[in-house]
Amino acid sequence: MHSKSLCEFSHKFPNKVSELLEVGGSFRRNVREETITDLLMVELKLYERFGIRVDFPADESKTGQDMDWEFVAPYALDGRKYLRLHIQAKRAKLNPIAKPYWWYPEIDHATPKGANHGTQHKILIEEAKRHPACTPLYMFYHPKSALDFCSGSRPSILGVNVMPATQIPVNTSKGCWPRNDKKLETWRSHFLPLSDLLCGLTGRPFTKLQPPQGLGDPAVLNRFVPMPGEIVDTLNNRYQQDGAVESFWAEASAEIPASTRRALTLGIVEHLERPRVIFHSRVKSLREDETG
């Protein structure tokens, strides 16, 4: 049975991830990022009736640890109607040396084959810059033995943490990144819990909304999913004074991409470069007893 709210899910799912990775660590073949990301997408699909749409590319080779999350609010009163999060997932592993430490050994991944180390990171950031209202994020997966409570300026290490990719310097080189640049503790101060993205504001989950004149029938404003402006404010408030490598600023757009609108209104899935989740704040199919 899935959680009653997306916020509840954002607290429960990281616990599931940490347990799976902990158990998977005892196998010769470890649980990989792709496995957890696919599980995340499948679980989010359970919430489709609440305004969440999950699409996978026709090319199955493109499923895995790289994904897009789009937040859409056609009637956002503040005009911030669209936000895209381009997310790259990485899992932490324990380096069992004399003084063990947790790290992300693939964070300097070379892609395509033969490219310099760190090329994947550079592409993640550069591609986001080419799209309006797009913010590149890392989503880190941690096994249970890596978890730790917050302490001072050090946020909690959870089964799932997120952080802007721009907090990590771009570095493409023939050799691997310095070991310190791959350590969990190096980037921990930038961590956010998944709940900071998915909980949004509190209050009634659904509110009836009269759209502007001439735009059709009264709709339902779905407060099950967060609004683009809420996520932008959360990220900007957290990272503006964070001593970022480069100035961080997330923005939402007043324009919703045509391909996203077609997916929501006509069910048309066009060419996708990676798995996609659309969190839609307007739902018309809910029963009256659900809207109050």
C-alpha positions as CSV (number, residue, x, y, z in Angstrom):
1,M,0.0,0.0,0.0
2,H,1.5,3.3,-1.0
3,S,1.7,6.3,1.3
4,K,-1.3,8.6,1.8
5,S,0.7,11.7,0.6
6,L,3.7,12.5,-1.5
7,C,5.3,14.1,1.5
8,E,4.9,10.8,3.5
9,F,6.4,9.0,0.6
10,S,9.4,11.3,0.6
11,H,10.1,10.3,4.2
12,K,9.5,6.6,3.8
13,F,11.2,5.9,0.5
14,P,14.7,6.9,1.7
15,N,14.4,4.4,4.5
16,K,13.6,1.7,2.0
17,V,16.6,2.7,-0.2
18,S,19.0,2.5,2.8
19,E,17.7,-1.0,3.7
20,L,17.9,-2.3,0.1
21,L,21.5,-1.0,-0.3
22,E,22.5,-2.5,3.0
23,V,21.2,-5.9,2.1
24,G,22.5,-5.6,-1.4
25,G,26.0,-4.9,-0.1
26,S,26.3,-8.5,1.0
27,F,25.8,-9.7,-2.5
28,R,28.7,-10.2,-4.9
29,R,26.7,-8.1,-7.4
30,N,25.8,-4.8,-5.6
31,V,22.5,-3.0,-6.1
32,R,23.3,-0.3,-8.6
33,E,21.9,3.3,-9.1
34,E,19.8,2.1,-12.0
35,T,18.0,-0.4,-9.7
36,I,17.1,2.2,-7.1
37,T,16.1,4.8,-9.7
38,D,13.8,2.3,-11.5
39,L,12.2,1.5,-8.2
40,L,11.7,5.2,-7.5
41,M,10.0,5.7,-10.8
42,V,7.7,2.6,-10.4
43,E,6.7,3.8,-6.9
44,L,5.8,7.3,-8.2
45,K,3.7,5.7,-10.9
46,L,1.4,4.5,-8.1
47,Y,0.3,8.1,-7.6
48,E,-0.8,8.8,-11.2
49,R,-4.4,9.4,-10.1
50,F,-3.1,12.3,-8.0
51,G,-1.6,14.2,-10.9
52,I,1.8,12.4,-11.3
53,R,2.7,11.1,-14.7
54,V,5.6,8.7,-15.3
55,D,7.1,8.1,-18.7
56,F,10.0,6.0,-19.9
57,P,11.9,6.4,-23.2
58,A,11.1,4.0,-26.0
59,D,14.8,3.1,-26.0
60,E,15.2,0.9,-22.9
61,S,19.0,1.6,-22.8
62,K,18.2,5.1,-21.7
63,T,16.4,4.1,-18.5
64,G,18.5,4.1,-15.4
65,Q,20.1,6.6,-13.0
66,D,19.5,9.8,-15.1
67,M,16.0,11.3,-15.0
68,D,13.9,14.5,-15.4
69,W,11.3,15.7,-12.9
70,E,9.0,18.4,-14.2
71,F,6.7,20.4,-11.9
72,V,3.7,22.0,-13.7
73,A,1.2,24.5,-12.3
74,P,-0.9,26.0,-15.1
75,Y,-2.7,28.4,-12.8
76,A,0.1,29.4,-10.4
77,L,-0.9,32.7,-9.0
78,D,2.7,33.9,-8.8
79,G,3.2,33.1,-12.5
80,R,5.8,30.4,-11.8
81,K,4.2,27.6,-13.8
82,Y,7.1,25.3,-14.8
83,L,10.3,23.9,-13.3
84,R,12.4,21.0,-14.5
85,L,14.9,19.1,-12.4
86,H,17.5,17.2,-14.3
87,I,18.7,14.6,-11.9
88,Q,21.8,12.4,-11.9
89,A,21.8,9.6,-9.3
90,K,24.9,8.2,-7.6
91,R,25.2,5.6,-4.9
92,A,27.7,5.7,-2.0
93,K,30.1,2.9,-1.4
94,L,32.5,2.2,1.5
95,N,36.2,2.3,0.7
96,P,37.5,-0.3,3.1
97,I,41.0,0.9,3.7
98,A,42.8,1.4,7.0
99,K,40.6,4.4,7.7
100,P,37.4,3.6,5.8
101,Y,35.3,6.3,4.3
102,W,32.1,6.6,2.2
103,W,32.5,8.0,-1.3
104,Y,30.9,8.2,-4.8
105,P,33.4,6.4,-7.0
106,E,31.5,7.1,-10.2
107,I,30.9,10.8,-9.7
108,D,33.7,11.6,-12.1
109,H,32.3,9.2,-14.7
110,A,33.7,9.4,-18.2
111,T,30.9,9.4,-20.8
112,P,30.8,8.7,-23.7
113,K,33.4,5.9,-23.6
114,G,36.9,7.2,-24.0
115,A,36.0,10.7,-22.8
116,N,37.8,12.5,-19.9
117,H,36.8,11.8,-16.3
118,G,34.2,14.3,-15.1
119,T,32.6,14.7,-18.6
120,Q,29.2,13.3,-17.3
121,H,29.2,16.0,-14.6
122,K,30.0,18.7,-17.1
123,I,27.3,17.6,-19.5
124,L,24.8,17.5,-16.7
125,I,25.4,21.2,-15.9
126,E,25.7,22.4,-19.5
127,E,22.6,20.7,-20.7
128,A,20.5,22.2,-17.9
129,K,21.8,25.7,-19.0
130,R,20.4,25.0,-22.5
131,H,16.8,24.6,-21.2
132,P,14.8,27.3,-19.5
133,A,13.8,26.8,-15.9
134,C,16.0,23.7,-15.5
135,T,18.1,23.0,-12.5
136,P,20.7,20.1,-12.4
137,L,20.7,18.0,-9.2
138,Y,22.5,15.0,-7.8
139,M,20.5,12.4,-6.0
140,F,22.7,10.4,-3.7
141,Y,21.7,6.9,-2.5
142,H,23.1,5.7,0.9
143,P,23.1,2.3,2.6
144,K,21.9,2.1,6.2
145,S,25.5,1.8,7.6
146,A,26.3,5.2,6.0
147,L,23.4,7.1,7.7
148,D,24.2,9.8,10.3
149,F,22.2,12.4,12.1
150,C,22.7,16.1,11.5
151,S,25.4,17.8,13.6
152,G,25.8,21.5,13.5
153,S,26.2,22.6,9.9
154,R,26.4,19.0,8.7
155,P,23.0,17.8,7.5
156,S,21.7,14.3,8.1
157,I,22.8,11.5,5.8
158,L,19.7,9.7,4.7
159,G,18.9,6.9,2.3
160,V,18.3,9.6,-0.3
161,N,19.8,13.1,-0.3
162,V,19.8,15.7,-3.1
163,M,22.0,18.7,-3.9
164,P,22.6,21.1,-6.9
165,A,25.2,19.7,-9.3
166,T,26.6,23.2,-9.6
167,Q,28.0,23.0,-6.0
168,I,30.7,20.6,-7.4
169,P,33.4,22.2,-9.6
170,V,33.6,21.2,-13.2
171,N,36.7,19.2,-13.8
172,T,37.4,17.2,-16.9
173,S,40.8,15.4,-16.9
174,K,42.4,12.2,-18.3
175,G,42.9,11.0,-14.7
176,C,40.4,10.3,-12.0
177,W,39.3,13.1,-9.7
178,P,41.2,13.6,-6.5
179,R,39.9,11.2,-3.9
180,N,38.7,14.0,-1.7
181,D,36.4,15.2,-4.4
182,K,34.6,11.9,-4.4
183,K,34.1,11.6,-0.6
184,L,30.6,11.9,0.9
185,E,31.8,14.2,3.6
186,T,33.2,16.7,1.1
187,W,29.7,17.4,-0.2
188,R,27.6,16.6,2.9
189,S,27.2,20.3,3.9
190,H,25.1,20.8,0.7
191,F,22.7,17.9,1.3
192,L,18.9,18.3,1.4
193,P,16.4,15.6,2.3
194,L,14.1,14.4,-0.5
195,S,11.2,15.8,1.6
196,D,12.4,19.3,0.9
197,L,11.5,18.8,-2.7
198,L,8.3,16.8,-2.3
199,C,6.5,18.1,0.8
200,G,5.6,21.6,-0.3
201,L,3.2,23.7,1.8
202,T,1.0,22.1,4.4
203,G,-2.8,22.4,4.3
204,R,-5.7,20.8,2.5
205,P,-4.4,18.5,-0.2
206,F,-6.9,19.6,-2.8
207,T,-8.5,23.1,-3.3
208,K,-11.1,24.0,-5.9
209,L,-9.8,26.6,-8.2
210,Q,-11.7,28.8,-10.7
211,P,-9.4,29.4,-13.7
212,P,-9.2,32.8,-15.4
213,Q,-12.2,33.7,-17.5
214,G,-12.3,31.9,-20.9
215,L,-9.9,29.1,-19.9
216,G,-12.5,26.4,-19.5
217,D,-14.3,24.6,-16.7
218,P,-13.4,25.0,-13.0
219,A,-10.4,22.8,-12.2
220,V,-9.0,21.3,-9.1
221,L,-5.8,22.7,-7.7
222,N,-3.9,19.7,-6.6
223,R,-1.9,20.3,-3.4
224,F,-0.8,16.7,-3.3
225,V,2.2,17.9,-5.4
226,P,4.4,20.9,-4.6
227,M,4.3,24.0,-6.8
228,P,7.3,25.0,-8.9
229,G,7.7,28.2,-7.0
230,E,7.9,26.3,-3.7
231,I,10.8,24.2,-4.9
232,V,12.6,27.2,-6.3
233,D,12.2,29.1,-3.1
234,T,13.5,26.2,-1.1
235,L,16.6,25.8,-3.2
236,N,17.4,29.5,-3.4
237,N,16.9,30.1,0.3
238,R,19.2,27.2,1.1
239,Y,22.0,27.8,-1.3
240,Q,22.3,31.6,-1.8
241,Q,24.5,31.9,1.3
242,D,26.1,28.5,0.9
243,G,29.5,29.6,-0.4
244,A,28.7,27.8,-3.7
245,V,31.4,27.1,-6.3
246,E,29.4,29.3,-8.6
247,S,26.4,31.6,-7.9
248,F,23.4,29.4,-7.5
249,W,20.0,30.6,-8.6
250,A,17.0,28.4,-9.6
251,E,14.1,29.9,-11.6
252,A,10.7,28.7,-12.7
253,S,9.2,29.7,-16.0
254,A,5.8,31.2,-16.9
255,E,5.8,29.0,-20.0
256,I,5.1,25.2,-20.0
257,P,6.9,23.3,-22.8
258,A,4.5,22.2,-25.6
259,S,5.7,18.6,-25.3
260,T,4.8,18.6,-21.6
261,R,1.4,20.1,-22.3
262,R,0.7,17.4,-24.9
263,A,1.7,14.7,-22.5
264,L,-0.7,15.9,-19.9
265,T,-3.7,16.8,-22.1
266,L,-3.4,14.3,-24.9
267,G,-1.3,11.5,-23.4
268,I,1.2,11.9,-26.2
269,V,4.7,10.8,-25.2
270,E,7.2,12.3,-27.6
271,H,10.9,11.5,-27.9
272,L,12.4,11.3,-24.4
273,E,16.1,11.4,-23.7
274,R,15.6,9.9,-20.2
275,P,12.9,8.7,-17.8
276,R,10.5,11.6,-16.8
277,V,8.1,12.3,-14.0
278,I,5.6,15.1,-14.3
279,F,4.1,16.5,-11.1
280,H,0.9,18.3,-12.2
281,S,-1.0,20.6,-9.9
282,R,-4.2,20.6,-11.9
283,V,-6.4,17.5,-11.8
284,K,-10.0,17.3,-13.1
285,S,-10.8,13.6,-12.4
286,L,-11.1,13.7,-8.6
287,R,-14.4,12.9,-7.0
288,E,-16.2,15.6,-5.1
289,D,-15.6,13.9,-1.8
290,E,-11.9,14.0,-2.3
291,T,-11.9,17.8,-2.9
292,G,-14.2,18.6,0.0
